Each structure stands twice: as C-alpha cells, then as structure tokens.
Amino acid sequence: MSLSEVAKLAGVSHATVSRVINRRPGVSQDLTRKVRDAMKRLNYTPPAKRRGPKPKSRSGVRTGNIALLFVGTDPTLVVAPVASGVLHAAEEALAERGFNMIVGQLSDSDRLPPTVANGQVDGILMHGYPPSANMTETLQRFPTVWMLSQRRPHGYWGDRVAPDNQAIGRIAAEYLVERAHKHVAFFHSNTTHMGFAVRANSFLEWAKESGVSTATIIADPQAEHLSAEQQDSQQHMDSLVNRLLDLSPRPTGLFVPRDTIAVKVYRTLRDHGIEPGRDMTIVSCDNNNILAGLSPRPATIDIRPDVIGDRAVDQLIWRMENPNIPVRSICLVEPRLILPENGSR
C-alpha cells in the first residue's frame, strides 16, 4: 500500500496525508480521522516506521528527511496518474533506503513547508513548474532532482530523471509505419506541455524518414491561454478531431500522447462514424488503466513511472553524497511499447 492509495481512500491530497503522518499542524480533526481510518483499513505503515538501511550513516545526510514537492501541479490519482505512479515509486524507494518522505503541494509561491523552510531535509525531489525567484533561492541550497518532463524552457536547476520523449515519438511512428499506414498524424492537444512537443517532433521526423506523409493536429494559438483542464476538455478534443477529419488525405494512423486524451478521441471519432481500430489506428501513451474501458484497446507506450521514481531517489542520494561535482545529470528512462491484446491493432 502507498501514500497515494491512502490519499485516494481518505479523499484528501497527498500533502494532507504527509502532514498527518509527520504530525504537522494545519489539518482539521475530521481530516486527520479520515486519514488515520484509511491507513488502518489499508494496513498502511508510514515509511518512517519501515525497516531499511540507516540513512544517517551516509555522507550528506543530517535528518533522514526527503521532501517531495509538487509546484503548480496536481498529483492526484484521477487527474495525474503518471505523477502518482512516480510518487508511489519514490515513496517505496525512500522507505527501502530508510528515509522519511515529506510531501508538499505548492500553490502559494511565497510559502514553503515549514520542514523545508527550516532546513530539516537533506534533499528535494520536485515535479512541475519552476517556483518563484525567492523560493528558488531557498530551494537551491538543497540537493535537488526534478522528475518527469519540464513544463517551461527555463528556470530549473539540479538533476532530472524523465521519460525519453524522443524515444516515445520514435516508437509511436515505428508502430504505425510497421502497420503500413501511409498518412499519419500527431494529436497535439496541449501546446504548453514541453514533453508533448518533443514527442511530436520525434514522431514526425521518424515518420517522414520512412516515407510517410504527416500532419499535426494542433490547437489554435489562442488555446495556449487555456488552462490545462480546458485544453484537455471534451469540447476542445471535439474541435481537434473535426480538424483531423477535414484533412485530405485523411490520416489512418494517429499518435495521441496521453491515454486520458485517447479516451475522448475515441468518443468523438465514433460520433462521426469512424471506428477506432478499424478505420483509424491509434497509438497512445502512459499505459493508464483507463484504456481498459476502450474496445478495441489501443497500443500504448509505458513511460515507466516506477523506474523514474526509483531512479530519481538513487540520483538524489548520489547528489547528496556528491554536492560539489559541477555536472548536471539528465537521466532519460527508456519507454516500452505495450501492444493491445490482439497484438496487431
């Protein structure tokens, strides 16, 4: 069982569960009761009580505490299952190595969790957007590893462990080319997602080198001003699918860079009488369980959040032991293709 599962059962955020576990203030008695009831029902043992190597025997370790901070993103199971998968893996890896994990979701750019602000952590795992300049100045004092793709081109520091987005694009193109598709497209629904942009460029490049015609179904320029929720809305997906179907020649192969988006694309295609798997082959990304509700289930690309979380912890421990080595490490995790059950479509 994991902190993520406790948060889901209790109906609270990961940060709230972390505050209850670490006995920090700011949680009502009602929420505290819900968290403790969920922990009891799941037989959840906090990492602080698990067995593992003594972290304080390592160099660079003072407190045995590691902070996991989400900046401007929501790591809930429903909204961001990939981020939750990374969190789960990082939690397990830290527990196995004897560290305590403290989770914080930062929405106020001028406030840090007290444990971090007071220097009572040895290192930081981060996900999301670069924080404010004042917050950055404080956080840069700690060994830091960012997890998953960048959200903006500038403002980051420290090491990073992320999916290999170029490999993701290549795998998607190869999947469609191997199935003899001559016209393929990339469904670029979220223009603010830097990982999607890298996947798109790689996908289009590999497809073109294979002699396949390509197209990009991209949001209108004004869509950049939409929130992430608006860009992922069914209404927005409907408008993009309409543009896809207006292309001539119409693509028969489509790469959708997120499984939750693929579900909405399926719905709109069927509304237009286009049957996924028969009239159009879709390859998606994330290996999300949500695909189990689709028939036929599309191929998907597993970015391996379990490996990302585990590798991020290893990299952070290394950085804590080697704080003065002036080389920024960027570790890219190799993705893998997950074929549909019938192995072909």
N, C-alpha and C positions, 0 to 999 in steps of 0.2 A: 504494500500500500504506500501511497505517496502523499505529500502535502497537497498536490493538485487534486487528488481524489477527496481528501478531507474538505478542501475548499468547495468543491462541487456539491458534496453531500450537505454541507452546512449552509450553502447558498451565500457564501461570502468570498471576498478576494483572498488571494494568496498572502497578501501583506497582513490581512487581519489574522489569518491562521498563524503566521510568523510572530505577530505581536503577542498572541495568546500563549504560544509555546515558550516564548522568551520572557514572558511576564512583564511586558512593557505596557505603559498606560495608554489610554486613548481608545479602549474597547469597552462597550457597554456590557453590563452583566448578562443581558439577554444574548448578545452575540457570543460572549465567552462561553455561556452554557451550550449554545448550538455547536460551537467548535469542539468543545470537550465531549459532547454527546456523539458527534461524528467520529472523533478519534476513538472513542470507546467502541462504537458499532463496527468500525473498520479494523479494530485491533491495531491501531497505528502507534508506532513508537517513534517519537521525535529523534532526529539524527543525534542530538546531544547525548542521548542515552544509549546509543548503539555502540557496539564494540568496534574497535578499529585501531590502527597504529596511533601512537601518541604524537599529535602534530607538533607539540612544543619541543620535541627532540630534534626537529628540523631547523635549519638556519632560516632566518627571515620570518619566524613565527613567534608572536608575542602573546596573542589572545586565544588563538584557536578558532576565531570567528571569521567567516567569509560573508560578505554582503552580495546579494543578487538584486540588482536594481533595474527596473523597467522604466524607461524615460519616455513618456508620451505614448505608450502603447499599452494594450490591454491583454494580459497573458491568460485570460480565462479559457476554459476548455472549449466553450462554444465559439467564441469569437476568434481565437488564435490557437488552434490545436497544435500547430507546429511549435510555437513558443512554449506551450505547456509541456510538450514532449521533451523539449530541451531542458526545461526547468526540472522535470522529473528525473532525467538522466543526471543532471548536475547535482541534484539533491542526493541521489543514490551514491554518486561518486564521492561527494564530500563526506557522507556518512561512513563509507567504507574506509576513508582515509582519516577518520577521527575528527573532522571539523564540524563546527556548528554553522548552519546557514541562516542568515537573516534576510528576509525578503522585503523590498520596498518598492512601491509604485509611485513614481514621482510625477505629480501633476503641477505642483507649485514650484516654479523654477528657483525660488529663494529658500526652499526648505529641504533639509536632508534628514533622514532618520537619525535620531539622537546618537545611536551607537556609532554611526559613521561620522557624524559631525564631531563627536568626542574622540575620534581616533581609535575606537575599540574594535577595529577589524584589521586583519592582516592583508587583505586583498579584496578586489571587487570584480565580480562578473556583471557585465552590463548588456542591455538589449534596448534598441530603439534609436531615438534621435539624440544628437549632441545636446547636452544641457546648456544652461546659461553660462556666460563667462565667469561669473562669480562662483557658481557651482563647479565648473570645470577646474578652476584654480584649486579648489579644495580637494577634488577627487583625484587630480593628477599626482597627488602626494602618495597615492597608494598604487601598488602593482595592479594593473587592470587588463582584463581580457574581455573584448566585445564578442558577442555571439550572434550569428546569423548575418544577413546582408546589411550593408549600410542603408540608411534611409535618406541621407543627404550626402553630397560630394565632399563636404568639408566639416571640420570641427571635431574629428575623432582623434584619439591618441591611444597609446598602448597596443597590445596584440589583438588579433582577431582570429576566431575559428568560425568558418562559414561554409555553406554548401558551395560546390563548384558550379556556379551558374553557367559558365561556358560549356561545361560538360553536359549540363542539363539540356541546353539548347541543341547540342550535337546529338544526344541520344534521341530526343524527340524527332529531329529531322531524319535520322537514320531509320527510325521505326516506320515513318510514313513512306520514305523512299523505298525501303525494302518491300513494301506492300504495293509498289508500282503506282503510287499516286504521282501525277504529273503537275497538279496545281494544288499548292498548299498555302496555308495562311497562319499567321500568329495573331492570337486574340489579345491585343494589348489594352486591357480594360483599365489599368491603373498606371497612369503615366508618371506618378510620383514614386513608384516602387523601383529603386535602382536595380534590385535583383531581376525584376522583370525585363528591364531594358537590356541587361547583359544577356539574358536568356534569348530575347528577341534577336539581337544582333548575331549571336552564335547560330541560332536556328536558321535564320535567313541565309547566312553565309554558307552553311553546310548544304542547305537545300539547293542553292544556286550552283554550287560547285558540282552538284550531282545532276545538273541539267534540268532542274525542276523550276517551274515558274512559281513566284512567291508573291504574297501580298501581306500587308499589315493592317489589321482592323484596329484602328487606334481612336481613342477618344478625341472629341473635338477639343481645340485649345482651351475653351472656357471650362472644360471638365477638370482641368488642373486645379481650379479653385474649389472643387467639390471636396467634401470630407471623404475619408476612406470608406465610411459607411455608404455615402451617396454613390461613390464610384462602384461599389460592389452591389448596388441595389438592383432588383429585378427590372425596374424601369430602364436603368442605364444599360443593362445587359440586352434588353429587348431592342434598344436603338442600335447597338453594335451588331447584333445578329442581323437586323434588317440591312445594314450596310454590307455585311458578309454576303447575304443572299442576292444583293444587287450587282455583285461583281460578275464580270464576263471575261473569260470563262469562270464559272463558279468553282471555288476550291472544293476538292473532295476529301482533303486531309486538313485537320485543324489542330494546332497546339494551343491548349488553354493552360496557362501557367499556374493555376491553382485549382484544386479539386472542388472547393466550395463554389467557384465560378462555373466549373463544368456542369454542376447540377442545374444551374439556372440556364445555361446554354442549351442543355438537353430539353428543358421545358419549352423554351422559345422555338427551337427547331421543330419540335413536334407540333406546336401551334401552327406552324407554317406547312405541315405535312412532310417535313424532312425527317426521316428516321435515322437516328444515330446508329452507327454500326453497319447500316445497310447503304444509305445514301451519302453518309459522311463519316469518315473515321476520325475519332478524337483521341488524342493522347493528352493526358493531364499531368499534374504534378502535386506531390505531397504524400501520396499513399494514405489518404484520410479514410477512416471507416465510413464516412458519409457516402462513399461510392457504392457501398453495399446495397443502397436503395435504387441504384440505376440498373436498368436492363436494356441492352447488354452492358455489362460493366466495362468501362474503357481501360486501356492500358494507362498506367500512371508511373511517375518517377519518384522513387523514395529518396528524399534528401538526407535521410538517416539522422534525425534529431537526437537519437540515443547516442550516436557516435559524436555528434557535435557537442553535446553536454558533457560527456565523459572526457573528450579531448580538451575542452576548454578548462576543465578543472586541472588536468595534468599540466597544461600550459601555464595556468596561473601559479601553481605550486612551483614550477620551474622558474617563473619570473620572480616570485618572492625570494627564491634562493639565489637568483642572479639579477638583482635590480640594476646593476651598473653596466650591463652589457648593452651597448648602444645600437642594437639591431632590433627593429620592429618585426615580429613574426606574424605572417599571414598564413594560416593553415586552412587549406581547402579540402573539404571532405568529399570523396568520390561518391556520386549518386548511383543508383541502380534502377534498372527498368523492371517494373512489376507487370507481367503480362496478364490480360484477362483470362478467365478460366478456360475459355475455348482455345487460348493460345494463339489466335490469329487476328481478331478484330480489336 
